[in-house]
Amino acid sequence: MTGRLTAKQHVQKAAGHELGEVFDAIATAARQIARKIRFAGLSDVIGAAGAVNVQGEQQQKLDVFANEILTQELGKVRSVAAIVSEEDEEPVAFQHEGAKYVVIFDPLDGSSNIDVNVNVGTIVSVQEVAGDLQTALKQPGSKQIAACYVVYGPSTVLVVTTGAGVASFTLDEDDEFVRTADGMRMPEQGPYYSANEANASSWPPAYREYIAMLQRGELGGKAYSSRYIGSLVADFHRTLLKGGVFLYPPTAKTPRGKLRLLYEANPLAFIAEQAHGAATNGATRILDLMPEEIHERTALIVGSRREVDALQKAVLAAGDSL
């Protein structure tokens, strides 16, 4: 296909009709979420929903809406066997005979930022069902067949990989995700680091020294600038485009890390690697980690290869535990 290419057409061309239908459902849900966010202040969907999710986190009204819309749209796709959501304690299975995909997602990452009009996003991983569902959910991230995220910001952008590079799609005036970039590459090294430095006192020492090294300009000869939005998708999207590194290290309170492996770290790591970046938990490549349960947490360091390699080398040399 040439000219104007939609997300569905791009995925169908790269990976076939069935996966194209999955991403058409994701795009349909994302359009509805984007619209709801755009008018959030006018429609009483800002603020807490009054419930706590399986993570022990206060659900926002838009968390609930986004989860329901994604579940509804993916439930219509005959090739989707089940979904796993941050907002649901257990997988949701569909009665679709012969279905081969499980779709794993964070429906609205950073939703607490909506009240102050900061970018938020949706993160999605797609795996094939290998045997039974539980077996499929205990595969390493290297087994993903596709991943994407959506940034809801000044423009709504969908970034996709099917394992053959990374493409970006922008929601246009006709409410269609149209391809605006293909073959995206993360710079080998960037000018920014992104981390919640309020937690630095409880990081392992190697992480604190690593940030100090970046600030002193000892990696590449120029001091790095700090950029931290506090919305994972937004911070990652900047890192993909501009280079650098995003860190969410282990802390004394969360020694295994805080971000979720299956529906945050894995899909973003897959996209990063397809864009020639890298992702680690400090000691191990993210996509090599073997999940033990669906809401498992991990440390995440993701970004340009030079920064990620330098961090992993420092952590391994120091012997800092995760």
Secondary structure, DSSP 4 states (H G I P E B T S, - for coil): --SS-BHHHHHHHHH-HHHHHHHHHHHHHHHHHHHHHHTGGGTT--SEEEEE-TTS-EEEHHHHHHHHHHHHHHTT-TTEEEEEETT-SS-EE---TT--EEEEEEEEETGGGGGGT--EEEEEEEEE--SSHHHHTTS-GGG-SEEEEEEESSSEEEEEESSS-EEEEEE-TTS-EEEEE-S----SS-SEEE--GGGGGGS-HHHHHHHHHHHHTTTTSSPPEE---S-HHHHHHHHHHH--EEEE---SS-TT-SEEIIIIIHHHHHHHHHTT-EEESSSSBGGG---SSTT-EE-EEEE-HHHHHHHHHHHHHHT---
